[in-house]
Amino acid sequence: MKIQISGFFLKLKHGKEKQYEMQFNVPYKMEHNHAIATKAYTITPQDIVIDLF
């Protein structure tokens, strides 16, 4: 609850991107690109064997 309230006031004062960076220490653009990537790509299991040594 406290994060939501402080986030709202930071957003009003600094804008959405700066608020996200100040609150979570992660660039907003990186989070936006991550959301696009997880929506577009899927990881499917492969039936393979990898010998490491």
Summary of the structure (lengths in Angstrom):
residues: 53
radius of gyration: 18.4
end to end distance: 50.5
largest distance: 56.0
contacts: 87
relative contact order: 0.10
helix: 66%
strand: 0%
